[in-house]
Amino acid sequence: MNPRKFNTNANGSGQLQVEVINAIVGDSSRKTMIDLCCGEMATSRHLRFARSVHIDVEDNPGRPLEANFIQTDALGDHPVFSEYFDVALCTDGIEHFTKSNGLRLAERMLGLAHLAIVFTPLGDYMVEPESNGPHTHKSGWNPGDLPGWEHLSFPKWHPTLNIGAIFFWRNNL
């Protein structure tokens, strides 16, 4: 499927997020995925991959207990980062890094998989760059912030918060 087929003026939802990711990935039934900054896996729990690994710096009580979860820093050292996957996914995670560390995360994703996908709020939303808390947003992301990556912006993604969202993806094949 083509991710560009979606009405970018539509309000966002979890279902739309899954549909756009599936359009970018294609048939995932025989593919592997590493899910970085997975949190409670609000999106990735609805994706169907042959094998998936979910990474976060904190455990989350909302995460499915059966998930293959590893508690580690997405920019840290862990044996899982020597593996190679079909898809590297980061939904609602890159904004929790400073811009420079977010760019490092994007590079790590490209080194981990054939296809990297990032979903994040569009622009500066509740950004506190000096915060040390893992739950605060330390950067905002706009088209062009990940050079060489394709993007699809939804300016009305969350109408009650008056913020948009953006998908970035890059295929290494």
N, C-alpha and C positions, 0 to 999 in steps of 0.2 A: 504494500500500500504506500501511498504518498502522503507524508505528513503535511504537505502544503495544501491538501484538500480541505483542511479544517477551517471553519469560519473563525478568524482571529478576533472578531468583535464579540464572540460568544462569552458568556460568563463561564468561569472555570468550575470544575468539579473533580472529585476523585476519579469518576468514571472517564471524564474527558482526558485527564492526565494519563490514565492507563491506555486509552485508545491512541493517543499521540505516541506514547512510547512504543506500543505494539506496531504502529505504522512505521516508525523509524527502524525497529528491530526486524520486523517480518516474522516468519515462523520461528518461534523460540523453543519449540518442543524438543529439539536436539541440541540446543545451545546451552552454554554455561554463562553464569553471571556472577560478578562480584558487586555487591551493593555497599557503597561507602557512605558513611554517616547515616546509617539506616534508621536510627531512632527506633520508633515502634513499628517500623516497616509499613506505614500507612498505605503506601503505593505498592511497594515491591511484593507484599503479601498477595496481591491480586495478579501478579505476573506469573506465567507458567514456563519455567525453564527446566531443562533436564537436571541441572544441578545449580545450586546457588549458595553463595557464601555471603553472610551479612556482617558488616564491620561497623563498630561504633566505639567511641572512647568511653561511653557509659552503658551499663546494662539498662534496659528499659522494661518496666513491668508490663507495658502494653504490647511488647513483642511476642509473637507466637512462640510458645515453648519448644515446639518441634523444629524451629528454624536452626539452620547451621550457623550459629552466631559465634563471632570471635570478638572479645573485648580488647581493642587496641586502638591506638591513634592512627588515623588514615594516612598520616605523613610519617609515622614511625617505622620501626623495624619489626617485622614479623615474617616467619617462613611463608605465610600465604602470599606475600607480595613477590615471591619468586615464581609463583604459578602464572599461567597465562589463560585468559578467559575469552569467550566470544564477545561479551558485553561488560563494560564497567559503567555502573549507574550511580549517580549522586542526586537524590531528590531532596530539596530543602536542606542542603548541607553546606554548599560552597560559601554561602553568605555568612556562615559562622566562623570563617577564616578571614584574616586580613587579605587585602587584595593580592599582596605578594605570595602569601601562603595559598590562597585560592588558585593562583596561577601554577604553583607547585603541585597542588592537588590535580589540576587538569592535566599537567604533564605526566604525573604518576598514572592517571587513568589511561592515557595514551600508551604508556608502557605496559599496562596490565591486560589490554584487550584489543581486539580488532575494531570494536566500536565503542566509543565513549559517549555517554549522554548525561547532561546536567540539566536540572530543572531548579529554578530559583525565582524569588520575587524580581520583578522588573524595576530597576533603579534602586535608589536609596530608600529602604523601608526600615525604620527603627534602627538605624545604624549607630553603633557605639564603638568606634574603632579602638578606643583605649581600654575597653572592658576585658577582663581576664575570664569572665564567665563563659562556659561552653554553650550556653543557650542564647547568648546575645548575638545580634547581627553585627559583624565587624566590617562588612563591605556590601556594596550594592553593585549590581551587574546590569549592563546595557549592551545592545547590539554592538559588536566590534571589540568588546572587552576580551574575547577569546579569539585572537586572530587565526584565520584558517578554519574556523569552525562554522558550520551552518547554524542558523538560528531561526526561530519562529516565535514572535512576540504576540502575546494576548494582553492588550492594554486594559481590558475590563475584567480581568480574571476574577478578581475578588471585589465585587461592587460595594459590599458593606464597608470594607476597609479602604476602598478607593485606590487599590493598587493593581498593577498588572503582574504578569508572570512571563518568563521566557524559558524556552527550551534551547539548549545548545547541543549539537552533536557533531561528531567527527568520525569518519570511517578511515581506518588505517589500511584497508585492503587495496 
